[in-house]
Amino acid sequence: MKEYRTINKIAGPLVFVEKTEPVAYGELVNIVLFDGTIKRGQVLDTSDELVVVQIFETTTGIGRDSGVRFTGETIKMPVGKDMLGRILSGGGKPIDGGPEIVPEKRLDITGAAINPYARGMPADFIQTGISTIDGTNTLVRGQKLPIFSGAGLPHNNVALQIARQAKVPGSTESFAVVFAAMGITKEEANYFMQDFERTGALEHAVVFLNLADDPAVERIITPRLALTTAEYLAFELGMHVLVILTDMTNYCEALRQIGAAREEVPGRRGYPGYMYTDLACIYERAGMIKGQKGSVTQIPILTMPGDDITHPIPDLTGYITEGQIVVNRDLHRKGIYPPINVLPSLSRLMNLGIGNGKTRDDHKKVSDQMYAGYAEGNDLRGLVAIVGKDALSERDRLLLEFADLFENRFVRQGYDEDRTIEDTLTIGWELLSTLPVEQLTRIDRDLINKYHPKIKAGAKKE
Amino acid sequence: MEVKGKQANGKQGVLKRIAGPVVTAVNLDAHMYDVVKVGKEELMGEVIKIQGEHIIIQVYEDTSGIRPGEPVSNTGLSLAVELGPGLLTSIYDGIQRPLSVLVDKMGNFIERGVSAPGLSHTKKWTFKPLVKTGDKVEPGAILGEVQETNIVHKVMLPPNAKAGVVKTIKSGDFTVDETICVLDDGREFPMIQRWPVRVPRPVKEKLNPTIPLITGQRILDGLFPIAKGGTAAIPGPFGSGKTVTQQQLAKWSDAEIVVYIGCGERGNEMTEVLTEFPHLEDPKSGKPLMERTVLIANTSNMPVAAREASVYTGITIAEYFRDMGYDVSLMADSTSRWAEAMREISSRLEEMPGEEGYPAYLAARLSEFYERAGLVKALNGNGGSVSVIGAVSPPGGDFSEPVTQNTLRIVKVFWALDAKLSQRRHFPAINWLNSYSLYLEALQDYYDKEVSPEWNKIRSWAMEVLQKEAELQEIVQLVGSDALPESEQVTIEVARMIREIFLQQNAYDSVDTFCDMTKQYDMMKAIKLFADLAYAAQLAGVSPAQINTVKSKNELPQIKFIKDYKPELAKIEKQMDAEFNTLRSAA
């Protein structure tokens, strides 16, 4: 392989190489340092005169005397069945002391878009055992449902609880977890690893770790490696794969860093204008394929800078993903775990995965009624602060109490508490029965007669 | 091909630079917006800038692995779509490649370098002529027809073909390429025609819209109607229900043809449309909705240049059906993703950015696009229309951003989605205070004649109550509702009924998902009846608390879910009357 020594400029993660043979766009590049160390990069811009290479690691040690080797192929990743149970670096190298991955296939990490015509319709209810998700923001197989959180909130616990408890009731199909960490601390990583080991989840997991002190640019490829692995497990081996990506905010920071180094025209808050497309190329790698067994379900986690949901990172994410689970600081301060605020949370695919034959016939209506009640009760809290509880009408007082009950009975649950969907709906009805029956306008009479605990009890007495 | 008179000289250019979807070629004779084939794999691209020797091209497919030095050839044609029988029920990507054909050619994932014609060139259609030898035909004239689905496809002389006299006209089964008509000057015409997507198809005359596009959605038809041939924008933050609203319009609007563009949106959503539409029935014809639909799906992770083109592909197809004399409605979800695609290409061209990095020509492109909507008299004299409904996804739900603002300056109807409403599951989450329709006046006559002479009055009444409620709510927030005068407490209750009964509509309920104008009128009339009785009772000394005990008003919401609602509604109204009588006599 030809080695060039024509580096002319190095700026941030970018290396500019002059006068080369024709080099392909997107080609993998190895840069050889004087001591023989190899750094990897990718071609971002290519012409006869100048090739721009983005380095995935730190550029420490690269100089004008370094050698540049163009490998002639785009970045590919070795994948194989024995990846399960392994821990890899953010760049895909084993870091658990085990052997190299025996490749059964080498796959392009950018992945191709699933043809919308070939997509299967997500329809299988995933029970996470968390009421605020199962009951009111249901997750289904093939969905991408991010967790929007803030610094210092227990989003990692929520993610771990989902990874541990997630199952499709009544299904025995094989499943796997792909976990990709981007820029998280060693401590957080240890926490995840210990939990995986404690619960035996590691056996059917593949872990990619890019830690806070690893090169930021490597974060650009970490989620792509993870998703390539997930797609292999899902669409070649027929497994149901849950992908957890944390923390997407660090990923976007890395993207901004590269954009700035390339002197691109920045979009909102300095993030590159193509961030929507870039994020879409990650998030859209979830789904099912018609006539195939496996599925890729994604739970990306991101911390909203300043808890601001309109910040470009959560904003663009929300426009791509099929809903969001919002972790809330006020609930956390009240000591409620999991502090999920259902009001701004949403699962767009919920209606596909619930109802008769999937969960229960009353699921949708119970969820809607609880939403309406909690939203109204929550608003009244502001009013009470001004006029006092005594000035409220009877209807309002009941709604106010409903909001408190909702947080304490429905939202609050234990870190190891695994509620079935029946448990969740039972709690829902219990709460709704504190409101007058006429006020349950979103539920049909038939369902009220069938499930309302007071009416059921009354019917038995007669 | 007839599209352009210009000849490509067949000379091959050479690639010089590749930077993502934008590449530079030299040694190429090219004109702006020519379609070129890039590299050994012949990826499809379009010339977007000419700078001396350098021809700058946007490529519709992923450019990884392409090297400088690879060949580039010019087709000499503009980016065009194939128009003819076979469009309906199709699902295309942004450059009119049928996605089903792509699955057959390259599997479940979108690979590159595969071309696929927009129409099937082997399928035979039964052509029935409508002109005879010796007839003089003008551009756009209808030559004959094909029963495509339950829709009759009119085969027309292309709008840019010169007039002539029919020499031969055939009848029978033909592919789209076979000649079906010969004019006396020897020109031969097949059923297919190609039209460059960036050029609006000509019409004889643009008319002012006077008929509403009935959507079956109460808040839209009732309060903020759009006219056939009109334009509307639905801006809203994520999760406020843009896509559901767009899909409801695609399902239930009384257009004859629907073109749905999924522009840079979610793959799973397109799948939902694809799985659902074939099973849904058109409320008018009873046939599957898919038979009147053309879908264009360029999801967010498909190439960005093709996303830019998808909107033009869609509107050109819509115009083609309009020329046949159909009412077409076009949904673009979302125009913000289209604008972002423009921004991305523009920044790769290193153009001077305007606001928020968008190119300075953003406003011009948006208005050009919306201006292709309209109620028209086609070249052949047929009346047809294209209504355009564009979703806008403002970052952070902030309506002051450039795409929303530039859109609002053009469109006539504004449906403002509100995250607060969707959080409390008030759907459709369209804010009744911020939304508007500038067609109200133009449509008044229609409502007078087709719905009821009372309709316009009752609509204004409802808007007034809602407006009044907003003012009263501010007071209630401070002092509680008991502090209001009694008549205003009634107003609050009436407004609540308008919101919960009339405005809220369940898209997932088999009956409530579509509500015709008569039912809308009847429902609003029933609420008005309650209001009139309640105000009268209040004047007669009945307290608001007593008025709230009226049982019949709790029955009213059930009307939404009953198909044959009239007997039940009459019963409720009668009961309401009786209850108020009792209250008044007790007072």
Interface residues (C-beta under 8 A of the other chain):
Chain A: P22 V23 A24 Y25 G26 E27 L44 D45 T46 S47 D48 E73 T74 T110 G111 A112 A113 I114 N115 P116 Y117 A118 R119 G120 M121 P122 G142 Q143 F235 E264 V265 P266 G267 R268 G273 Y274 Y276 T277 A280 C281 E284 R285 G287 I289 K290 Q292 I309 T310 H311 P312 D315 L316 G318 Y319 I320 E322 G323 Q324 L343 P344 L346 R348 L349 N351 L352 K364 D368 Y371 A372 A375 E376 G382 L383 I386 V387 A391 L392 S393 E438 T441 R442 D444
Chain B: K16 R17 I18 A19 G20 T24 D62 T63 S64 G65 I66 R67 P68 G69 E70 I91 L99 S100 L102 V103 G107 N108 F109 I110 E111 P237 F238 G239 G262 G264 R266 G267 N268 E269 M270 T271 E272 L274 T275 A297 T299 S300 N301 M302 V304 R337 E340 R343 E344 S347 E350 P353 E356 G357 S393 P395 G396 G397 D398 A419 S422 Q423 R424 R425 V476 Q477 L478 V479 G480 S481 D482 E500 Y508 N554 P557 F561
